[in-house]
Amino acid sequence: FLNVSVQRVTNTVLRKSQYKDNPGNNLPFSVDNKWRLLAMMCAFFGSGFAAPFFIVRHQLLKK
């Protein structure tokens, strides 16, 4: 009985999903240009990594 219920739910979810054939369609950014993607990811993650260092530098330089 449990197996049939799981199979029904799985079939329903798969039927209602809007998955398109090519990967990356469900992402909020484009993955077509790998160099632009690399630059955007470096800027995004780099800004989060560098922010504490700039904040500490700003606090140390304040008079």
C-alpha contacts under 8 A as a table, 3 or more apart, distances in Angstrom:
res1	aa1	res2	aa2	distance
1	F	4	V	5.30
1	F	5	S	6.41
2	L	5	S	5.10
2	L	6	V	6.18
3	N	6	V	5.22
3	N	7	Q	6.14
4	V	7	Q	5.05
4	V	8	R	6.18
5	S	8	R	5.15
5	S	9	V	6.29
6	V	9	V	5.21
6	V	10	T	6.07
7	Q	10	T	5.07
7	Q	11	N	6.07
8	R	11	N	5.15
8	R	12	T	6.12
9	V	12	T	5.09
9	V	13	V	6.14
10	T	13	V	5.21
10	T	14	L	6.11
11	N	14	L	5.15
11	N	15	R	6.01
12	T	15	R	5.09
12	T	16	K	6.16
13	V	16	K	5.21
13	V	17	S	6.00
14	L	17	S	5.25
19	Y	25	N	7.89
19	Y	26	N	7.61
20	K	23	P	7.57
20	K	25	N	6.76
22	N	25	N	6.65
23	P	26	N	7.68
24	G	27	L	5.40
24	G	30	S	7.24
24	G	31	V	6.44
27	L	30	S	7.25
30	S	33	N	7.36
30	S	37	L	7.42
31	V	34	K	6.33
31	V	37	L	6.21
33	N	36	R	5.50
33	N	37	L	6.23
34	K	37	L	4.97
34	K	38	L	6.04
35	W	38	L	4.97
35	W	39	A	6.20
36	R	39	A	5.08
36	R	40	M	6.10
37	L	40	M	5.15
37	L	41	M	6.06
38	L	41	M	5.21
38	L	42	C	6.08
39	A	42	C	5.15
39	A	43	A	6.14
40	M	43	A	5.11
40	M	44	F	6.06
41	M	44	F	5.03
41	M	45	F	5.96
41	M	46	G	7.87
42	C	45	F	5.43
42	C	46	G	5.32
43	A	46	G	5.07
43	A	47	S	5.82
44	F	47	S	5.52
44	F	48	G	6.67
45	F	48	G	5.24
45	F	49	F	6.26
46	G	49	F	5.04
46	G	50	A	5.93
47	S	50	A	5.15
47	S	51	A	5.87
48	G	51	A	5.49
48	G	52	P	7.83
49	F	52	P	6.90
49	F	53	F	7.93
50	A	53	F	5.42
50	A	54	F	6.39
51	A	54	F	5.23
51	A	55	I	6.12
52	P	55	I	5.01
52	P	56	V	6.14
53	F	56	V	5.20
53	F	57	R	6.14
54	F	57	R	4.98
54	F	58	H	6.04
55	I	58	H	5.09
55	I	59	Q	6.23
56	V	59	Q	5.07
56	V	60	L	6.14
57	R	60	L	5.13
57	R	61	L	6.16
58	H	61	L	5.25
58	H	62	K	6.25
59	Q	62	K	5.34
